Amino acid sequence: MKEKLYTIPVNDAVAANDECPICNAKRSLERDAIDYAIGPGASYMESDIREQTDKAGFCSRHYRMMYEYGNSLGNALILSTHLRRVTGELKKEISGYRAPGGLFSKGGSSNVGQYISDLESRCFVCEYYRDIYKAYIATFFHLYANDEAFREKIKTGKGFCIEHFRELLEEAGTYLKKDRLDDFTKTLFDVMIRNLERVGEDIDWFVEKFKYENKDKDWKQSKDAIPRAIQKLVGGYPADGPYSPQ
């Protein structure tokens, strides 16, 4: 199947041949979003983007990534206006606080907790790449349905992390018809068990290498077994350092 512009990121993620191509694609999207939010293009200086970051804020993970990115002035500008907005909104909610019993009892209702819950559920970076990520999943299944070479890469590849294994299993019925769906499900189960066992063997050999009788034996594929096993179980890249512009 001839490669098209929208298939390139998914093909690149599979070609990376690490423990989960969906993790790989998601990491690329996340980094693109961080670049957009606070990178050299200075999107945060545009009034419409600042309005979005002021309203949404960032989750804990992406605040940390932005801090590690290294743009201190950009971070300070974003935080300055977002803090001002949150403070004003929280003052408004507090002024209307009512709880059953106690000092502030005047009717028994409060929106303070709901306001904070809503704030915690939002993140400019997460929202920025969410729709693109959904398109990547759709493209993954489009390629699996129509590209024999892609299917072969999945069947002979290293599988997926547990989180994305679940996601692909749940989404497959939306994109694949019966015969191809049955083929994909069988492939997914086979590739997951085979690769979980492979990583487990690498971890076992890593442990064995600490025995005196094995100290001079080859590490085989086990030197990076710990971060790969963590990725298989919970996703992500535990060995990654801070992300910063190249």
Secondary structure as GFF3:
##gff-version 3
##sequence-region A 1 246
A	DSSP	three_ten_helix	5	7	.	.	.	ID=ss1
A	DSSP	alpha_helix	8	15	.	.	.	ID=ss2
A	DSSP	alpha_helix	21	38	.	.	.	ID=ss3
A	DSSP	three_ten_helix	43	45	.	.	.	ID=ss4
A	DSSP	alpha_helix	47	56	.	.	.	ID=ss5
A	DSSP	alpha_helix	60	69	.	.	.	ID=ss6
A	DSSP	alpha_helix	72	95	.	.	.	ID=ss7
A	DSSP	alpha_helix	112	120	.	.	.	ID=ss8
A	DSSP	alpha_helix	124	146	.	.	.	ID=ss9
A	DSSP	alpha_helix	148	156	.	.	.	ID=ss10
A	DSSP	alpha_helix	162	175	.	.	.	ID=ss11
A	DSSP	alpha_helix	178	208	.	.	.	ID=ss12
A	DSSP	three_ten_helix	212	214	.	.	.	ID=ss13
A	DSSP	alpha_helix	225	234	.	.	.	ID=ss14
###
